[in-house]
């Protein structure tokens, strides 16, 4: 009997000994991650279907060239119509004159002048370059404005039922949203240095016979109020272009700060 219990006792002894030891956490070999290679700098054009008037080499040369306003420059201010064709007739608006005055007061250019479009000239870019050559201006500031108008009847429109009320009751509300645009065109290179916009909005009401006349008056009012703000934007951009002149950059880089005594 005792001899039969010996194997069982041995098994119990081994089991109890194993239970006394704590289970050890498994160890994992370190995970080695290779650094992802840096993406190469994009230099080639992958849009093969694009169609441009300049070749790939010319495009890279244009984009790599510094952008600045030349020293002793002359600027002509020219009103343009849709498509940047020179606007026909004498400019009646005050914005071109305001822009010329802003250039003269800034001291950034040697000369600024309004450009008359009544000289014989072609349309489009050839016409712009011809006018610039006649005025001997390296830059043209192209100015234009556009308005979108909306009209609708208001509460006063009930008076139109009397027929007579339609002649003097302000039953038509009108709203006008517009934008004034100025673009600096580099005549020699054919490139555009910047475009700025000044957005305007106004509303009023009038009797139906006076709506068209009042809308035109509103346009003139909005343009007059925004002309100074547009000129400020133009001059601010030109100051930045002057600061990026190659000579200015080299001069700034060569400044030596003297030590304080």
Residue pairs with C-beta under 8 A, 6 or more apart in sequence:
45 56
52 59
54 62
62 189
62 191
66 244
66 246
67 193
67 241
67 244
68 241
68 242
68 244
68 245
68 246
68 248
69 108
69 109
69 139
69 193
69 238
69 241
69 242
69 245
70 138
70 245
71 245
71 247
72 109
72 110
73 108
73 109
73 110
73 138
73 139
74 109
74 110
74 111
74 112
74 113
74 135
74 136
74 137
74 138
74 139
75 103
75 109
75 111
75 112
75 113
75 137
75 138
75 139
75 140
75 141
75 184
76 112
76 113
76 114
76 115
76 131
76 132
76 135
76 137
76 139
76 140
76 141
77 96
77 99
77 100
77 103
77 112
77 113
77 114
77 115
77 140
77 141
77 143
78 86
78 87
78 96
78 114
78 115
78 117
78 128
78 131
78 140
78 141
78 142
78 143
79 86
79 87
79 91
79 93
79 95
79 96
79 117
79 143
79 144
80 86
80 87
80 128
80 142
80 143
80 144
81 87
81 88
81 144
82 144
83 123
83 124
84 124
84 125
84 128
84 142
84 144
84 183
85 123
85 124
85 127
86 117
86 121
86 123
86 127
86 128
86 131
87 117
87 144
88 117
88 118
89 117
89 118
90 116
90 118
91 114
93 145
93 220
93 223
94 223
94 224
94 227
95 143
95 145
95 180
95 223
95 227
95 230
96 114
96 143
97 114
98 227
98 228
98 230
98 231
99 112
99 141
99 143
99 182
99 227
99 230
99 231
99 234
100 112
100 113
100 114
101 231
102 231
102 232
102 234
102 235
103 109
103 112
103 235
103 238
104 112
106 235
106 238
106 239
108 235
108 238
108 239
108 242
111 137
113 135
113 137
115 131
115 132
115 135
115 137
115 140
117 131
119 130
119 131
119 134
121 127
121 130
121 131
122 130
125 190
128 140
128 142
128 185
128 187
129 187
129 190
131 140
132 138
132 139
132 140
132 187
133 187
137 187
138 186
138 187
138 188
139 184
139 185
139 186
139 187
139 193
140 184
140 185
140 187
141 182
141 183
141 184
141 185
141 234
142 182
142 183
142 184
142 185
143 180
143 181
143 182
144 180
144 181
145 178
145 179
145 180
145 181
145 223
146 178
146 179
146 181
147 176
147 177
147 178
147 219
148 176
148 177
148 178
149 174
149 175
149 176
149 215
150 174
150 175
150 176
151 172
151 173
151 174
151 175
151 211
152 172
152 173
153 171
153 172
153 173
154 170
154 171
154 172
154 173
154 205
155 171
156 169
156 170
156 171
156 205
157 169
157 171
157 172
158 171
159 165
159 166
159 169
159 171
160 166
160 169
160 171
160 208
165 171
166 207
166 208
166 209
167 207
167 209
168 207
169 207
170 205
170 206
170 207
171 205
171 207
171 208
172 205
172 206
172 207
172 208
172 211
173 203
173 204
173 205
174 203
174 204
174 205
174 206
174 211
174 214
174 215
174 218
175 201
175 202
175 203
176 201
176 202
176 203
176 215
176 218
176 219
176 222
177 199
177 200
177 201
178 199
178 200
178 201
178 219
178 222
178 223
179 197
179 198
179 199
179 200
180 197
180 198
180 199
180 200
180 223
180 226
180 227
180 230
181 195
181 196
181 197
182 195
182 196
182 230
182 233
182 234
183 192
183 194
183 195
184 192
184 193
184 194
184 195
184 234
184 237
184 238
185 191
185 192
185 193
186 192
186 193
193 237
193 241
194 237
194 241
196 230
196 233
196 234
196 237
198 226
198 229
198 230
198 233
200 222
200 223
200 225
200 226
201 222
202 218
202 221
202 222
204 214
204 218
206 214
242 248
